[in-house]
Amino acid sequence: MTAILTERLRAALDHDDAIALLRGAIGCNSVTGNEAAVVSYLEAQMRARGIEAVETAEFLPGRPNVWGERKGVTGDRRLLFIGHTDTVHVEGWREHWAGTEREDPFGAPIIDGAIWGRGAGDLKAGICTSLAALSLLDKAGIRLAGDIGFAFVGDEESGEPGSGVSAGVKDYVARIESGAVDRPDFTVYVEPTRLAVYSAQIGFFIADITITGKSAYFGVPELGKDALKASHAVMSALWRHSDAISARAEHDLIGRGFLLITGLQGGGFIAVPETCKLSLIRKLLPGESLDTAAAEMEAVIRGAVQDSEIRVEIAYPAGRDHALGGTAAEIASDRPEVALLSAAVAAAMPGRGLVEGAPFWSESPFFVNRLGVPAVYCAPGDIRNCHTFEEHVDVEEYLAGIVAFASFMAGYCGVID
């Protein structure tokens, strides 16, 4: 049945409309904090494609979310497609591509079978895949029994001052909890996966560690407290701790946990260094507690500093669905919805649709862990070129994704003859 449906959908797909939809979305500058323009574009597209009850609301001043739904004939099941509207910055893009077709980060040129631009893969291709899939069902004359919701939220990306704490999805999930928005039965978050189906994802926390000693003239170092030397001891202890973490367990889909020191600042001007700052990120596996992991790390750090006169301060600047960071999430990889989506993708693009794990953190834990709603990641685009000057999405993969999503919508929601 999947193969027959796939061929029917492939024959009905409007390539030009689908490509124009994505190029228009990329053309809206939506660097984190500036989501309004692309939300306005998506709102218009949603209404034009027959999505009902389209609403927008600001999760922070000047920063809106947009959502809507297509009611099915029976409403027995509800499927949600969700993604973030914001992108990372474009600093250096024009200089990198000066004098070429790629110079404008929002120009969305088609080059060698790929659409280029900031947000192409992360994750405007996923958003547009879901919208174009609904239009494809309409064009193919397929009516759904179940409901489909669409929600596009801001503030997922990190990097912009005062932003990147998932404020958009927090607002949307709160509306589900209050009953203002209908609760989904299954969720597809459209992060780029190259059309794999990610049923598990990592958790994380970021820690900023400030070690403060006492400065002293270099000729009399015994009068100081060397923060850099203390930091060396801390780093050595943290690396040993990371090895111990990695040895504990291995997850079938996302590998081993670890701790990575990502930054070091310190030193004095011909003097004993008084202050040193470290930054690190900790990868967690499903089932690991953020609170326990942070407490373990703090004990390692404080145990490595032997001098009571050296102060240690630890901050966690990247709270997401948890005050310290983002929790890991997982649903059973053999769930029927996972198998159905995997089969729909494989039929649309042979070799794709494998069930894998996400090597990144995004917002599915708000559904899996907070709401108890099963969720996966799946969409066109390659995370390895996102956040870089090479960001692009292959047209063939994007069009196959539309067919796959439409087939999955039909299979999950049911079809009315």
C-alpha positions in Angstrom: 0.0 0.0 0.0 2.9 2.4 0.8 4.4 2.0 -2.6 1.1 2.6 -4.4 0.4 5.7 -2.3 3.9 7.0 -2.8 3.6 6.8 -6.6 0.3 8.6 -6.5 1.7 11.4 -4.4 4.9 11.7 -6.4 2.8 12.1 -9.6 0.8 14.9 -8.0 3.6 16.9 -6.4 3.9 20.5 -7.6 7.7 20.9 -7.8 7.6 24.6 -8.6 5.3 25.4 -5.7 7.4 23.4 -3.2 10.6 25.0 -4.2 9.1 28.5 -4.2 7.8 27.9 -0.7 11.2 27.0 0.7 13.0 29.8 -1.2 10.5 32.3 0.2 11.1 31.1 3.7 14.9 31.3 3.4 14.4 34.8 2.0 13.1 36.0 5.4 15.9 37.0 7.8 14.9 35.3 11.0 18.1 35.3 13.0 17.1 34.6 16.7 15.2 37.6 18.0 14.0 38.5 14.5 11.4 35.8 13.9 8.5 38.1 13.1 9.1 38.4 9.3 9.2 34.6 8.7 6.2 34.1 11.0 4.3 36.6 8.9 5.3 34.7 5.7 4.4 31.3 7.3 1.0 32.6 8.5 0.1 33.7 5.0 1.3 30.3 3.5 -0.7 28.4 6.1 -3.9 30.2 5.4 -3.4 29.9 1.6 -2.9 26.1 2.0 -6.2 25.6 3.9 -4.9 25.3 7.4 -7.6 26.4 9.8 -7.6 28.3 13.1 -4.2 29.9 12.3 -3.1 32.0 15.3 -0.1 34.0 16.2 1.0 35.2 19.7 4.1 36.8 21.0 6.1 34.7 23.4 8.3 37.8 24.1 7.7 41.4 22.8 7.9 41.5 19.1 8.6 37.8 18.8 5.6 35.7 17.7 4.9 32.0 17.3 2.4 30.8 14.7 0.2 27.6 14.8 -2.8 26.2 13.2 -4.5 22.9 12.3 -6.4 20.9 9.6 -9.3 19.1 11.2 -9.9 15.6 9.9 -13.3 14.0 9.2 -13.3 12.0 12.4 -10.6 13.6 14.6 -9.7 10.2 16.1 -6.0 11.0 16.2 -3.9 14.1 16.2 -0.5 14.5 14.5 1.7 17.6 15.2 4.5 18.9 13.0 6.6 21.5 14.8 9.9 23.4 14.1 11.7 26.5 15.1 11.6 29.7 13.0 14.9 31.2 14.1 18.3 30.7 12.6 21.9 31.3 13.7 23.6 34.5 12.7 25.1 35.3 9.2 28.2 37.1 10.3 31.0 36.6 7.8 28.7 35.0 5.2 28.8 37.8 2.6 32.5 38.2 3.0 33.0 34.4 2.6 31.0 34.2 -0.6 31.7 37.7 -2.0 31.3 37.8 -5.7 29.5 34.5 -6.0 25.9 33.4 -6.4 25.9 32.5 -2.7 26.8 36.0 -1.4 23.3 36.9 -0.1 22.6 34.6 2.9 18.9 35.0 2.2 19.1 34.8 -1.6 18.2 31.1 -1.7 20.0 30.3 -5.0 19.7 26.9 -6.5 23.2 25.6 -7.3 24.1 22.1 -8.4 20.8 20.7 -7.3 20.7 22.3 -3.9 19.1 25.4 -2.3 21.5 27.5 -0.4 21.1 30.0 2.4 21.0 30.5 6.1 18.2 28.4 7.6 17.9 26.2 4.5 18.6 23.1 6.4 18.1 24.3 10.0 15.3 24.1 9.7 13.2 25.9 7.1 13.3 22.8 4.8 11.5 20.8 7.5 8.9 23.5 8.0 8.2 23.8 4.3 8.2 20.0 3.9 5.3 19.7 6.3 3.3 22.5 4.7 3.9 21.3 1.2 2.9 17.7 2.2 -0.5 18.9 3.3 -0.9 20.7 -0.1 0.2 17.5 -1.8 -2.6 15.5 -0.1 -5.1 18.1 -1.2 -3.9 18.0 -4.8 -4.0 14.2 -4.8 -7.5 14.3 -3.5 -6.8 12.5 -0.2 -9.0 13.4 2.8 -7.7 12.6 6.2 -9.6 11.1 9.1 -7.4 12.4 11.9 -6.3 16.0 12.7 -2.9 17.6 11.8 -1.5 20.4 13.8 1.3 22.7 12.7 3.4 24.9 15.1 6.4 27.1 14.3 8.1 28.6 17.3 11.0 30.9 18.0 14.1 31.1 20.3 15.6 27.6 19.8 19.0 28.7 18.5 21.7 29.8 20.9 24.2 32.6 20.3 22.3 35.9 20.4 22.5 37.8 23.7 19.5 37.2 26.0 18.0 34.7 23.6 18.1 31.0 22.9 16.3 29.5 25.9 13.4 27.9 24.1 11.0 30.7 25.1 8.9 30.0 22.0 8.2 26.3 22.7 7.7 26.9 26.4 4.9 29.3 25.5 3.3 26.8 23.0 3.6 23.8 25.4 2.0 25.9 28.2 -1.0 26.4 25.8 -1.3 22.7 25.3 -1.2 22.2 29.1 -3.9 24.8 29.6 -6.1 23.3 27.0 -5.9 26.3 24.7 -4.3 24.1 22.0 -5.3 20.5 21.4 -2.9 17.9 22.7 -1.1 15.8 20.0 -0.9 12.1 20.0 2.4 12.0 18.1 4.9 14.8 17.2 7.4 15.2 14.4 9.9 17.9 15.1 11.4 18.9 11.8 15.1 19.2 12.7 17.4 18.1 9.8 18.1 14.4 9.8 18.8 13.7 6.1 15.4 11.9 6.3 16.5 9.5 9.0 14.0 9.1 11.9 15.6 10.0 15.2 13.8 8.3 18.1 16.4 9.3 20.8 18.5 12.4 21.5 21.2 13.5 23.8 20.8 15.7 26.9 23.3 18.4 27.8 24.4 21.1 30.2 26.9 23.9 29.7 28.9 25.0 32.7 31.0 28.2 33.1 33.6 27.9 35.9 35.4 30.8 37.4 38.4 30.1 39.5 39.8 33.0 41.5 43.0 33.2 43.4 45.2 36.1 44.3 47.6 38.1 42.0 51.2 38.8 43.0 54.3 40.2 41.4 56.1 37.5 39.4 59.2 37.9 41.6 57.4 36.9 44.7 54.9 34.3 43.5 54.7 32.8 47.0 52.5 35.9 47.9 49.9 34.9 45.3 47.4 32.1 44.7 47.8 30.8 41.2 44.3 30.4 39.5 45.9 29.0 36.3 47.7 26.3 38.2 44.4 25.4 40.0 42.6 25.4 36.7 45.2 22.9 35.4 44.3 20.6 38.3 40.6 21.1 37.6 40.9 20.3 33.9 43.0 17.2 34.6 40.3 16.0 37.0 37.5 16.8 34.6 39.2 14.8 31.8 39.5 11.8 34.1 35.8 12.3 35.0 34.9 12.3 31.3 36.7 9.0 30.8 34.8 7.5 33.7 31.5 8.8 32.3 32.2 7.3 28.9 33.1 3.9 30.4 29.7 3.6 32.2 27.3 2.9 29.4 26.8 3.1 25.6 23.4 3.8 24.1 22.5 1.9 20.9 21.6 5.1 19.0 23.6 8.0 20.5 26.7 6.4 21.8 28.5 7.3 25.1 28.3 10.3 27.4 31.2 12.6 28.0 32.4 15.9 29.2 34.2 18.3 26.8 36.1 21.4 28.0 35.4 24.0 25.3 37.1 27.2 26.5 39.9 28.5 28.7 40.7 32.1 29.6 43.3 33.1 32.1 46.7 34.7 32.8 48.2 37.8 34.4 50.4 40.6 33.2 53.9 39.4 34.3 52.2 38.3 37.5 50.6 35.4 39.3 47.2 34.8 37.4 44.4 35.8 39.7 41.4 34.6 37.6 40.9 31.7 35.2 37.6 30.8 33.4 36.7 27.4 32.0 33.7 26.5 29.9 32.5 22.9 29.3 29.6 20.9 27.9 28.4 17.6 29.3 26.6 15.1 27.0 24.0 12.9 28.8 22.3 9.7 27.7 18.6 9.0 28.1 17.9 8.1 31.7 20.7 10.2 33.2 19.7 12.9 35.6 20.9 16.5 34.9 20.9 17.2 38.6 23.0 14.2 39.5 25.4 14.8 36.6 26.0 18.4 37.6 26.5 17.4 41.3 29.1 14.9 40.2 30.9 17.4 38.1 30.9 20.0 40.9 32.3 17.5 43.4 35.1 16.7 40.9 35.9 20.4 40.5 35.9 21.2 44.2 37.9 18.1 45.0 40.6 19.2 42.6 41.1 22.6 44.3 43.2 21.9 47.4 43.7 25.4 48.6 40.8 26.8 50.6 41.8 30.4 49.6 41.0 29.7 46.0 37.4 30.4 45.2 35.3 28.4 42.6 32.1 29.6 41.1 30.0 27.5 38.7 27.1 28.9 36.5 24.8 27.1 34.1 23.9 29.6 31.3 21.9 27.3 29.0 18.7 26.2 30.8 16.1 24.7 28.4 13.5 22.3 29.7 15.5 22.1 32.9 17.1 24.9 34.9 20.6 23.5 34.2 20.3 22.5 30.5 18.3 20.2 28.3 17.2 16.7 29.2 17.8 13.7 27.0 14.8 12.1 25.4 13.8 8.7 24.0 10.9 6.8 22.7 10.9 3.1 21.8 12.4 2.7 18.4 10.0 -0.1 17.6 6.8 2.0 18.1 4.4 1.5 15.1 4.5 5.3 14.4 8.3 5.1 14.0 8.0 2.2 11.7 5.3 3.9 9.7 7.4 7.1 9.2 10.5 5.1 8.4 8.6 3.1 5.7 7.1 6.2 4.2 10.6 7.8 3.9 12.2 4.7 2.5 9.5 4.4 -0.2 10.0 8.1 -1.2 13.8 7.9 -1.2 15.4 4.5 -1.1 18.2 4.2 1.4 16.7 6.8 3.8 14.4 6.4 6.7 16.8 4.6 9.0 16.0 4.8 12.7 18.9 6.6 14.4 19.8 9.0 17.3 20.1 12.7 17.3 23.7 14.0 18.0 22.2 17.3 18.9 19.8 18.7 21.5 16.6 20.3 20.3 13.1 20.6 21.7 11.4 17.2 21.6 11.9 16.7 25.4 9.2 19.3 25.9 6.9 16.8 24.4 8.4 13.4 25.4 9.4 14.3 29.0 7.1 17.2 29.9 3.9 16.3 28.1 4.4 12.5 27.8 3.7 12.8 24.0 5.9 10.6 21.8 8.1 12.6 19.4 10.8 12.0 16.8 13.0 14.2 14.6 12.8 13.9 10.9 13.3 16.3 8.0 15.5 17.0 4.9 18.8 18.7 5.5 22.2 17.7 6.9 23.1 19.0 10.3 26.8 18.8 9.4 26.5 21.8 7.1 24.1 23.8 9.3 25.4 26.8 11.2 28.2 27.1 8.6 28.8 29.0 5.4 28.0 25.7 3.5 24.3 25.5 4.6 22.2 24.1 1.9 19.5 21.4 1.3 19.4 19.0 -1.7 16.3 19.6 -3.8 15.8 15.8 -4.5 15.9 15.1 -0.7 13.5 18.0 0.0 11.0 16.8 -2.6 11.2 13.2 -1.4 10.6 14.5 2.1 7.3 16.1 1.0 6.1 12.8 -0.5 7.2 10.9 2.6 5.5 13.3 5.0 2.3 13.3 3.0 2.4 9.4 3.0 2.9 9.4 6.7 0.1 11.9 7.3 -2.2 9.6 5.4 -1.0 6.4 7.1 -1.1 7.9 10.6 -4.3 9.8 10.4 -6.2 7.4 8.2 -7.9 8.2 4.9 -11.5 8.8 4.1 -12.6 7.3 0.8 
